[in-house]
Amino acid sequence: MLSALGTSALFLVSYLVYHYQVGSVAFKGQGWIRPVYFTVLISHTVLATAIVPLVLITLMRAVRANFDRHRRIARVTLPLWIYVSITGVIVYLMLYWL
């Protein structure tokens, strides 16, 4: 889990640096795919923002060996983290490959 956290943190930093330099990239898709893209993008963005404090709280509870409370929040954190990871790839594919 620490490796996953480190990899995610490294990705987040590289993502932020890239978009700071490049700016935003417009979605060029038309038709029915456009609302699909923005629905996925909005849910991804909102949950990506929410996942940061959830991951930090989950990590701190594990580090402090407070495993009962860790387990309770991890049951929410892990599925959201997986969703954010998968939708991030989907957003990338839709933005650059469609």
Secondary structure, DSSP 8 states (H G I E B T S, - for coil): -HHHHHHHHHHHHHHHHHHHHH--------TTHHHHHHHHHHHHHHHHHHHHHHHHHHHHHHHTT-HHHHHHHHHHHHHHHHHHHHHHHHHHHHHHH-
